[in-house]
């Protein structure tokens, strides 16, 4: 049998298995991340299922280790509560990438099985372990039953012959392989790598190659163990592990012989990891940013390579380099070895351990039009932001960050490339036709008798990336208890009447613009937050203050129609014709209002 067949047979109670067999596979370690973990728990609860073995079950919070996204923070806390109840171990936001933690802490070992909600769980092929990324229902089943069904894949053997060129990294090896096989030639196969140079690969290098098996469409890229690998694992875990290899008479669907000496430093062009080309073909392409990290290239060896290039140098003017170690242990080792100091002195940003840009939950994202060179494993459109992402090795990323353009360590220019001051942003000037602004308005009044309504209640920070005012109205008050449906019920011309200190909190303009988006006529409050009041006046949103007794004077009820005069401060309840006085616009406010806004 091949390596994967031996592992699956040993975990399914079968003497032998062959490609196409469907068997129940016992899972040694079952993981869920903050991405997907909450759905795993919900699947269990909704189906009345319990945990088969808490000692084999873990959470890994690596997608958003800062908890900087409120939905991630909510899911993480939900998982923590479940873990406390069930006695499940959590590798929390201070830990790092779950697959790396599983290897480093002995949660997986040669010949073991591992599943996770991480599509790169097949990293375990680096140590001759069967790892699989699976969906929420699969993981829930594994947690509840201890095993999952699996179809035994066909095995493919790749022999990397000849000698590896000195400037070709492990990342270059896998990018060259992607260039050869593309994203689907090896679809659904277990790929075993062999050759004299393969046997010399370190654990970190094997991880880099195995982590991109997903991008090749493979079930996993699996390496037979070597005495050197087992020694590395023993240093990490303190445990002795057996050799795991294929049988001498193992049957492979196909065998490929590839000349390793022909490999060159590579990059994957934006959009597709398999769209690879030699660095030489994109050399001197100007970049905006660089990223070193991810489950593919966040080990200490990767950071050492980057440090050796950055030491004594500065990142090119205007270029941003972001570095994210794979685990907290790697972070601390980088600190002890002085690598963090080198990164900071070079001008790089170093974040806490985790998946970073690949998972969109940490540093590493880019903006529209931004050109990034990254050590990640994927550069699908929108995956790491709205810009263009080239994939490369840590050496190429570090060298490019110093040069300001794509290059290799041996060709870093003496003077870095700088950005031209040629305008790149299109003018968005619109000819605005000034219309006469009414100083008297009428509308239905919303009586919201609450004080200290803050800007997060008005327009929550999860919507702050919205820049189009037309999209803002729908989120007005959606975080204010009792008024979550305000935007659906309010209509153009309505008037909102609130208590003291309306708009407390942040300086976000959207908390004003959302009401302009809805067509609200004006806002009346006992008092406004200082910044909020300025924002409203500058945006030509009519805001006036009133004394508490005015509501009684007007015998005002929720839904009454009123008329407000900004110039005189008069307010009339149109239902009973009772009148009262507001604090009228002051001169500067009126001038800005009639101008259609400050700008």
Secondary structure as UniProt FT lines:
FT   HELIX           3..10
FT   TURN            11..13
FT   TURN            19..20
FT   STRAND          22..26
FT   STRAND          29..33
FT   HELIX           34..46
FT   TURN            47..48
FT   HELIX           54..56
FT   STRAND          57..60
FT   TURN            65..66
FT   HELIX           70..86
FT   STRAND          89..91
FT   TURN            93..95
FT   HELIX           98..104
FT   TURN            105..106
FT   TURN            110..111
FT   STRAND          113..116
FT   TURN            119..120
FT   HELIX           121..127
FT   STRAND          130..133
FT   HELIX           136..145
FT   STRAND          147..151
FT   STRAND          155..161
FT   TURN            166..167
FT   HELIX           170..181
FT   TURN            182..188
FT   STRAND          190..194
FT   HELIX           196..200
FT   HELIX           203..211
FT   TURN            212..213
FT   HELIX           214..216
FT   STRAND          220..223
FT   HELIX           227..237
FT   TURN            248..249
FT   STRAND          254..259
FT   HELIX           260..262
FT   STRAND          266..268
FT   TURN            270..271
FT   TURN            273..274
FT   STRAND          276..278
FT   HELIX           279..282
FT   TURN            283..284
FT   STRAND          289..292
FT   TURN            294..296
FT   HELIX           300..310
FT   TURN            311..312
FT   TURN            317..318
FT   STRAND          320..324
FT   HELIX           328..336
FT   TURN            337..338
FT   HELIX           339..346
FT   STRAND          349..351
FT   HELIX           356..359
FT   TURN            368..369
FT   STRAND          371..374
FT   TURN            381..383
FT   STRAND          388..391
FT   HELIX           394..403
FT   HELIX           409..411
FT   STRAND          440..448
FT   HELIX           455..458
FT   HELIX           461..463
FT   TURN            464..465
FT   HELIX           469..471
FT   HELIX           473..475
FT   TURN            476..479
FT   TURN            481..482
FT   TURN            484..485
FT   HELIX           486..489
FT   TURN            492..493
FT   STRAND          495..498
FT   HELIX           510..518
FT   STRAND          522..525
FT   HELIX           530..538
FT   TURN            539..540
FT   STRAND          543..545
FT   TURN            548..549
FT   HELIX           550..554
FT   TURN            558..559
FT   STRAND          561..565
FT   TURN            566..568
FT   STRAND          570..573
FT   TURN            574..577
FT   STRAND          578..581
FT   HELIX           587..594
FT   TURN            595..596
//
